[in-house]
Amino acid sequence: QVQLQESCPGLVKPSQTLSLICTVSGSSITTNPYQWSWVRQPPGKGLEWIGYVQFSGDTYISPSLKSRTSISRDTAKNEFTLQLRSVTPEDTAVYYCPRVSRTSYDYWGRGTQVTVSS
């Protein structure tokens, strides 16, 4: 069974950088054809796609967030990371790291609450 778990500080101050780690077990992040994604859900809103890193290591970021977003991976630890710079209160959301198989999200982490506040 594939499991993903998000890890984050929970509270981030405005203008700082949010750094999240998704730890994966049961599936290698280098196994094709999977994509390892970051999505978020602000309070009272729907899911928003942030981006992903492919099994190959290639990354894709939402155009609306590309200028301040980085996604990387650590294959030795089977983890991938989200960095979101210059955060504002609008970045407050539950952040998830689902896996994409073909065109669907097939496995999800539980999600982690991130609050941007001073």
Legacy VTK file of the C-alpha trace (Angstrom):
# vtk DataFile Version 3.0
C-alpha trace
ASCII
DATASET POLYDATA
POINTS 118 float
0.000 0.000 0.000
1.285 3.406 -0.954
1.408 5.964 1.810
2.295 9.621 1.730
2.738 11.888 4.686
3.128 15.643 4.700
5.367 17.370 7.191
5.298 21.109 7.794
5.826 23.667 10.546
2.135 24.555 10.713
2.584 28.290 11.148
4.523 30.527 8.788
4.893 34.279 8.994
4.084 36.521 6.039
6.935 37.053 3.588
8.727 33.926 4.777
9.211 30.669 2.916
6.967 27.682 3.442
8.796 24.381 3.225
6.921 21.090 3.181
8.193 17.548 2.890
6.213 14.593 1.626
7.553 11.246 2.736
6.552 8.317 0.549
6.452 4.643 1.398
5.310 1.694 -0.666
6.239 3.304 -3.966
9.466 4.732 -5.265
9.287 8.324 -6.430
11.495 7.285 -9.335
9.051 4.670 -10.611
7.382 5.556 -13.868
4.879 6.776 -14.836
3.933 8.471 -11.595
3.824 12.149 -10.769
4.267 13.349 -7.226
2.096 16.350 -6.652
1.363 19.198 -4.309
-2.158 20.549 -4.045
-3.834 22.729 -1.473
-7.283 23.661 -0.268
-7.814 27.105 1.253
-10.607 27.474 3.809
-13.985 27.310 2.130
-12.489 26.800 -1.313
-11.757 23.973 -3.686
-8.531 22.189 -4.406
-5.802 24.136 -6.134
-3.045 22.412 -8.048
0.422 23.667 -7.203
2.700 21.414 -9.195
4.500 18.097 -9.289
7.748 16.291 -9.816
7.729 13.386 -12.229
9.432 10.054 -11.746
12.113 11.396 -14.057
12.784 14.397 -11.835
11.199 16.919 -14.167
9.026 19.463 -12.418
5.951 21.417 -13.426
4.552 24.367 -11.521
1.238 26.159 -11.832
1.795 29.348 -13.828
0.134 31.400 -11.106
2.662 30.196 -8.536
5.711 29.480 -10.642
7.582 32.632 -9.748
7.735 31.751 -6.062
7.413 27.957 -6.021
9.990 25.202 -6.165
9.509 21.451 -6.051
12.431 19.139 -5.516
13.088 15.583 -4.442
15.462 13.450 -2.450
15.510 10.008 -3.990
17.654 8.530 -1.237
14.992 9.419 1.318
12.102 8.864 -1.098
10.818 12.333 -0.340
9.803 15.361 -2.303
9.643 18.927 -1.141
7.591 22.041 -1.728
9.008 25.502 -1.190
6.649 28.435 -1.454
8.336 31.781 -1.028
6.966 35.157 0.006
3.860 33.706 1.569
0.784 35.749 2.403
-2.349 34.944 4.405
-3.913 33.840 1.125
-1.537 30.878 1.175
-3.249 29.539 4.280
-4.598 26.122 3.348
-4.473 22.424 3.927
-1.624 21.126 1.832
-1.633 17.641 0.331
0.882 15.557 -1.581
-1.092 13.135 -3.749
0.336 10.770 -6.305
-0.874 10.975 -9.870
-1.252 7.767 -11.820
-2.096 8.419 -15.439
-4.733 11.140 -15.087
-6.019 10.521 -11.573
-4.915 11.061 -8.015
-4.714 7.545 -6.651
-3.069 8.038 -3.255
-3.217 10.935 -0.829
-1.592 11.996 2.348
-3.782 13.097 5.217
-2.991 16.723 4.526
-1.411 19.262 6.807
-2.742 22.632 7.888
-0.540 25.594 7.080
-1.469 28.967 8.505
0.225 32.150 7.366
-0.044 34.701 10.127
2.087 37.061 12.125
LINES 1 119
118 0 1 2 3 4 5 6 7 8 9 10 11 12 13 14 15 16 17 18 19 20 21 22 23 24 25 26 27 28 29 30 31 32 33 34 35 36 37 38 39 40 41 42 43 44 45 46 47 48 49 50 51 52 53 54 55 56 57 58 59 60 61 62 63 64 65 66 67 68 69 70 71 72 73 74 75 76 77 78 79 80 81 82 83 84 85 86 87 88 89 90 91 92 93 94 95 96 97 98 99 100 101 102 103 104 105 106 107 108 109 110 111 112 113 114 115 116 117
